[in-house]
Amino acid sequence: MENDVGARLVKALKNPQDSESQESFAKALEITKAYASSGAATHFSAVGRLFYDLFEMFETGKDPRQK
């Protein structure tokens, strides 16, 4: 499943107009931008991880913390 989510993310980045994941990407990006600009992020790596987890959540409908 993880490789599938990663492949969808790469496809959304390379060709956003033709990707089925465009909505998930946009939602995850918007929430991640809000988090990063809020000052709540304590480490830069948290922002990237949050984006990936949100994208995975929107794509699969499952909580990524339940791995």
N, C-alpha and C positions, 0 to 999 in steps of 0.2 A: 504494500500500500504506500509506503513512504516514497519509493522510487516513482510511483505513479503520480503522487502529489508534486514531487520535484520536477517531473517531466511536464506536468501541466503548468507549473510556475515558469519554467524556462520557455515554454511555448507562448505563454501570455506576455512574457517580456520581449521575445523576439518578434512576435507578430500579434500585437494586441487587438487589431481589428478583426482578425479571423479566429481568435481564440474563444472557446466556449467558456473560459474562466475569466472573462473580462469583468464581470460583475463582482466576483469574489476578489479579484485583484484590486478593484477600485475601493471596495469596502475595507479591505485589510489596509490599504494604503492610507485611507482617510483616518482610520482609527489610530494607526501607527504615527501619523503626522501629529495628531492631537496629543498623543502620549509623549512624543519626543519634545514638543514645544511646551509642554506643561512644566517641565523641570523635574518631574518625578523619576525620570530615568537616572539611575545611579551609575550605570556603566554603558558605554557605547554599544557593547555586544548585546545588551538587553533589547535594544531597538530592533536589530535584525532578527533576533529570535522571536520577538513578539510578532513581527510581520509574518514570518513563516508559520507560526502557530495559528494566527488569525486566518491566513490564507487556507491552511489545512482545515480549519474548523468550517469555514464557509464552503469549501469544496466537498468535504465528506459529511458534514452535519454532525460530527462527533467531537467530543472534547479532547483536544490533543494531550491534556494532562493525564488522561486515563491510560496511557501506554504502559 
